[in-house]
Amino acid sequence: MSRSARWTVVVLAVFVVLGVALWRQLGDDRTASGPAGQQTVARAHRDADTPAALAGPRAKAALPPCPAPQGGPGPQALQGITVDCAADGTPVDVAKAVAGRAVVLNLWAYWCGPCADELPALAEYQRRVGSKVTVLTVHQDENETAGLLRLADLGVKLPMLQDGRRLIAAALRVPNVMPATVLLRPDGSVAQVLPRPFTSADEIASAVNAQLGVSG
């Protein structure tokens, strides 16, 4: 085989390797881990979660509305991401919703045991801190009904974004673990990413308040 032919083979082999790597990456982007580590095609929500089907779970959960925009573009990483507010199904421009606020953004799923243990502590933290901080939950599974019913069973009244495709976590480069919490400053910058569960409101306050400049 001539030298030029050998170089042609090498170049083609490199392109094949790069193509396979790209295909695998695209495949990773289209899938997400579900209950028991199952790999599923990432969707915003199930076909079964129609407005009519969600009416009952929404009424049972009785969640507060998601934050309304109060000015400012919000975090650059979240620009262009729109998801549904689980309380009523209205679309939420995530960057605008968190703009100008100190936000505790909690990423969870209905099947996550540590998430269920942590959510009541987050609700208690929100009660204590009041308007100084906005605690916003992000349900990262397509089964919106199950997410609503989980919050109802826990008695947790926190706003919830339905993000079955995990767009928010990907944009903020959050490790693929749950629960995980992202602390956002009012200027839109990320103060810290905390890929860990919390067990009490006191523990949350210790991790959050100094990072977001919150007293009390």
Salt bridges, closest charged atoms under 4 A:
ASP47 OD1 - ARG43 NH1 3.27
ASP49 OD1 - ARG46 NH2 2.82
GLU124 OE2 - ARG127 NH2 2.71
GLU124 OE2 - ARG128 NE 3.01
GLU142 OE1 - ARG43 NE 3.08
GLU144 OE2 - ARG58 NH2 3.50
ASP202 OD1 - ARG128 NH1 2.51
GLU203 OE2 - ARG196 NH2 2.28
